């Protein structure tokens, strides 16, 4: 009896040891090495950088409210939008009075920030995602905002639209999902475009400063003692 118990116990301990080695060490090591070898950017969190500084992840949206940037989908997370520690939706039904009032408020804000735009507001700019962390919007939602962004930055709308086109991601394998635009990646590229455009334009601030210096120098020279 005891011999049988010890035999079964030995078998159980042996299986536990080997399964721990296989599933706790070998398998995770294989997956980690494979991921780092074949798609390291995705394996490390799809992190986006600017000047070698991490500014976010392509998988988690961020809140943008400045007219100079493209805005993402509304977020229902608390206590602030796009709170990655508290992913959630609003849980409002489509006929809920509070929900309908919220959608109307969002629509008014969008139209107020872009009064020259008479297009219909795309639905994904009015409704939050189930997670509250959606990092992407539809191409239609991005193009809807190009005039506002271009005007705020004093850029050509054609150049802003061309930038959006570069960041449109087609459905995976042209079958899965829908076309989309990553807001954080687009806004980072927008900053670079704006910076490049400013570098190719004469700066009125510098000219004005030089003129002021010259005027001050002339004023001083007139009042120098003989």
DOLUMSE-659651 format. One record per residue (C-alpha): residue number from 1; residue in one letter; x, y, z. Coordinates in steps of 0.25 Angstrom, whole numbers, padded with zeros to 4 digits, always signed. Example, Ala and Ser with C-alpha at 12.3 -4.5 7.8 and 13.67 -1.06 7.14 Angstrom:
DODREN pos code     X     Y     Z
DODREN   1    A +0049 -0018 +0031
DODREN   2    S +0055 -0004 +0029
This chain:
DODREN pos code     X     Y     Z
DODREN   1    X +0000 +0000 +0000
DODREN   2    X +0011 +0010 +0004
DODREN   3    X +0019 +0005 -0007
DODREN   4    X +0008 +0009 -0017
DODREN   5    X +0006 +0022 -0011
DODREN   6    X +0021 +0026 -0012
DODREN   7    X +0021 +0021 -0026
DODREN   8    X +0010 +0030 -0030
DODREN   9    X +0015 +0041 -0022
DODREN  10    X +0029 +0040 -0029
DODREN  11    X +0022 +0040 -0043
DODREN  12    X +0014 +0052 -0039
DODREN  13    X +0026 +0060 -0034
DODREN  14    X +0034 +0056 -0047
DODREN  15    X +0023 +0061 -0056
DODREN  16    X +0022 +0074 -0048
DODREN  17    X +0037 +0076 -0049
DODREN  18    X +0037 +0073 -0064
DODREN  19    X +0024 +0081 -0067
DODREN  20    X +0030 +0093 -0059
DODREN  21    X +0043 +0092 -0068
DODREN  22    X +0035 +0091 -0081
DODREN  23    X +0024 +0101 -0078
DODREN  24    X +0030 +0110 -0068
DODREN  25    X +0044 +0112 -0075
DODREN  26    X +0046 +0105 -0088
DODREN  27    X +0033 +0110 -0095
DODREN  28    X +0033 +0124 -0090
DODREN  29    X +0048 +0125 -0094
DODREN  30    X +0045 +0120 -0108
DODREN  31    X +0033 +0130 -0110
DODREN  32    X +0042 +0141 -0105
DODREN  33    X +0053 +0138 -0114
DODREN  34    X +0044 +0136 -0126
DODREN  35    X +0037 +0149 -0123
DODREN  36    X +0049 +0157 -0121
DODREN  37    X +0055 +0151 -0134
DODREN  38    X +0044 +0153 -0143
DODREN  39    X +0036 +0165 -0139
DODREN  40    X +0043 +0172 -0127
DODREN  41    X +0035 +0185 -0128
DODREN  42    X +0022 +0178 -0126
DODREN  43    X +0028 +0169 -0115
DODREN  44    X +0033 +0181 -0107
DODREN  45    X +0019 +0188 -0107
DODREN  46    X +0019 +0195 -0121
DODREN  47    X +0025 +0207 -0114
DODREN  48    X +0026 +0220 -0122
DODREN  49    X +0038 +0230 -0119
DODREN  50    X +0042 +0244 -0122
DODREN  51    X +0056 +0248 -0121
DODREN  52    X +0059 +0234 -0115
DODREN  53    X +0049 +0237 -0104
DODREN  54    X +0037 +0228 -0102
DODREN  55    X +0024 +0236 -0104
DODREN  56    X +0014 +0225 -0104
DODREN  57    X +0009 +0212 -0110
DODREN  58    X +0003 +0210 -0124
DODREN  59    X -0007 +0200 -0116
DODREN  60    X -0012 +0210 -0106
DODREN  61    X -0019 +0224 -0110
DODREN  62    X -0016 +0237 -0104
DODREN  63    X -0025 +0249 -0102
DODREN  64    X -0023 +0261 -0111
DODREN  65    X -0031 +0274 -0110
DODREN  66    X -0022 +0284 -0116
DODREN  67    X -0028 +0289 -0130
DODREN  68    X -0014 +0287 -0136
DODREN  69    X -0015 +0272 -0134
DODREN  70    X -0024 +0261 -0139
DODREN  71    X -0033 +0257 -0129
DODREN  72    X -0036 +0242 -0126
DODREN  73    X -0049 +0235 -0121
DODREN  74    X -0056 +0240 -0109
DODREN  75    X -0052 +0231 -0096
DODREN  76    X -0061 +0228 -0085
DODREN  77    X -0050 +0223 -0075
DODREN  78    X -0048 +0230 -0062
DODREN  79    X -0043 +0239 -0055
DODREN  80    X -0037 +0244 -0068
DODREN  81    X -0039 +0240 -0083
DODREN  82    X -0030 +0228 -0088
DODREN  83    X -0027 +0223 -0074
DODREN  84    X -0019 +0210 -0077
DODREN  85    X -0021 +0206 -0063
DODREN  86    X -0036 +0206 -0064
DODREN  87    X -0041 +0201 -0077
DODREN  88    X -0056 +0202 -0079
DODREN  89    X -0068 +0207 -0087
DODREN  90    X -0079 +0216 -0083
DODREN  91    X -0089 +0205 -0082
DODREN  92    X -0100 +0214 -0087
DODREN  93    X -0110 +0208 -0096
DODREN  94    X -0112 +0215 -0110
DODREN  95    X -0125 +0221 -0105
DODREN  96    X -0120 +0226 -0092
DODREN  97    X -0123 +0241 -0090
DODREN  98    X -0110 +0244 -0084
DODREN  99    X -0103 +0237 -0095
DODREN 100    X -0110 +0244 -0106
DODREN 101    X -0108 +0257 -0099
DODREN 102    X -0093 +0254 -0098
DODREN 103    X -0092 +0251 -0113
DODREN 104    X -0099 +0264 -0116
DODREN 105    X -0089 +0271 -0107
DODREN 106    X -0077 +0264 -0114
DODREN 107    X -0083 +0268 -0128
DODREN 108    X -0084 +0283 -0123
DODREN 109    X -0070 +0283 -0119
DODREN 110    X -0065 +0277 -0132
DODREN 111    X -0073 +0287 -0140
DODREN 112    X -0069 +0299 -0131
DODREN 113    X -0054 +0296 -0133
DODREN 114    X -0056 +0295 -0148
DODREN 115    X -0067 +0305 -0152
DODREN 116    X -0064 +0305 -0167
DODREN 117    X -0066 +0290 -0168
DODREN 118    X -0080 +0286 -0173
DODREN 119    X -0077 +0271 -0174
DODREN 120    X -0085 +0261 -0166
DODREN 121    X -0077 +0258 -0153
DODREN 122    X -0072 +0243 -0154
DODREN 123    X -0078 +0234 -0144
DODREN 124    X -0065 +0229 -0138
DODREN 125    X -0062 +0244 -0134
DODREN 126    X -0075 +0244 -0126
DODREN 127    X -0075 +0230 -0119
DODREN 128    X -0065 +0224 -0110
DODREN 129    X -0060 +0210 -0112
DODREN 130    X -0063 +0198 -0102
DODREN 131    X -0049 +0199 -0096
DODREN 132    X -0048 +0214 -0096
DODREN 133    X -0033 +0212 -0101
DODREN 134    X -0035 +0211 -0116
DODREN 135    X -0023 +0217 -0123
DODREN 136    X -0029 +0218 -0137
DODREN 137    X -0039 +0225 -0144
DODREN 138    X -0045 +0223 -0158
DODREN 139    X -0039 +0230 -0170
DODREN 140    X -0052 +0238 -0171
DODREN 141    X -0050 +0243 -0157
DODREN 142    X -0036 +0248 -0160
DODREN 143    X -0039 +0255 -0173
DODREN 144    X -0051 +0262 -0166
DODREN 145    X -0040 +0269 -0157
DODREN 146    X -0030 +0273 -0168
DODREN 147    X -0035 +0287 -0170
DODREN 148    X -0035 +0290 -0155
DODREN 149    X -0021 +0285 -0153
DODREN 150    X -0016 +0291 -0166
DODREN 151    X -0022 +0305 -0162
DODREN 152    X -0017 +0304 -0148
DODREN 153    X -0003 +0301 -0152
DODREN 154    X -0003 +0310 -0164
DODREN 155    X +0000 +0298 -0173
DODREN 156    X -0005 +0295 -0187
DODREN 157    X -0017 +0286 -0185
DODREN 158    X -0013 +0277 -0197
DODREN 159    X +0000 +0274 -0190
DODREN 160    X -0007 +0270 -0177
DODREN 161    X -0017 +0261 -0186
DODREN 162    X -0005 +0255 -0192
DODREN 163    X +0001 +0252 -0179
DODREN 164    X -0012 +0245 -0174
DODREN 165    X -0012 +0237 -0187
DODREN 166    X +0002 +0232 -0183
DODREN 167    X -0003 +0227 -0169
DODREN 168    X -0015 +0220 -0174
DODREN 169    X -0014 +0205 -0171
DODREN 170    X -0022 +0196 -0179
DODREN 171    X -0029 +0184 -0174
DODREN 172    X -0020 +0172 -0170
DODREN 173    X -0018 +0163 -0182
DODREN 174    X -0028 +0173 -0189
DODREN 175    X -0039 +0165 -0182
DODREN 176    X -0038 +0166 -0167
DODREN 177    X -0043 +0179 -0160
DODREN 178    X -0045 +0192 -0166
DODREN 179    X -0036 +0203 -0171
DODREN 180    X -0031 +0212 -0160
DODREN 181    X -0021 +0223 -0156
DODREN 182    X -0013 +0223 -0143
DODREN 183    X -0015 +0236 -0136
DODREN 184    X -0002 +0237 -0128
DODREN 185    X +0007 +0233 -0140
DODREN 186    X +0000 +0243 -0149
DODREN 187    X +0001 +0254 -0139
DODREN 188    X +0016 +0251 -0137
DODREN 189    X +0018 +0252 -0152
DODREN 190    X +0010 +0264 -0152
DODREN 191    X +0019 +0271 -0143
DODREN 192    X +0031 +0267 -0152
DODREN 193    X +0024 +0272 -0164
DODREN 194    X +0021 +0285 -0157
DODREN 195    X +0036 +0286 -0153
DODREN 196    X +0041 +0284 -0167
DODREN 197    X +0031 +0294 -0173
DODREN 198    X +0036 +0305 -0163
DODREN 199    X +0050 +0302 -0166
DODREN 200    X +0048 +0305 -0180
DODREN 201    X +0041 +0318 -0177
DODREN 202    X +0047 +0332 -0174
DODREN 203    X +0045 +0335 -0159
DODREN 204    X +0038 +0348 -0157
DODREN 205    X +0042 +0348 -0143
DODREN 206    X +0057 +0347 -0146
DODREN 207    X +0056 +0359 -0156
DODREN 208    X +0048 +0367 -0146
DODREN 209    X +0058 +0365 -0135
DODREN 210    X +0070 +0369 -0145
DODREN 211    X +0062 +0381 -0149
DODREN 212    X +0060 +0385 -0134
DODREN 213    X +0075 +0383 -0131
DODREN 214    X +0079 +0392 -0143
DODREN 215    X +0069 +0403 -0138
DODREN 216    X +0074 +0402 -0124
DODREN 217    X +0089 +0403 -0129
DODREN 218    X +0085 +0415 -0138
DODREN 219    X +0078 +0421 -0126
DODREN 220    X +0090 +0419 -0117
DODREN 221    X +0100 +0425 -0128
DODREN 222    X +0092 +0438 -0129
DODREN 223    X +0093 +0440 -0114
DODREN 224    X +0107 +0437 -0112
DODREN 225    X +0116 +0448 -0106
DODREN 226    X +0124 +0455 -0117
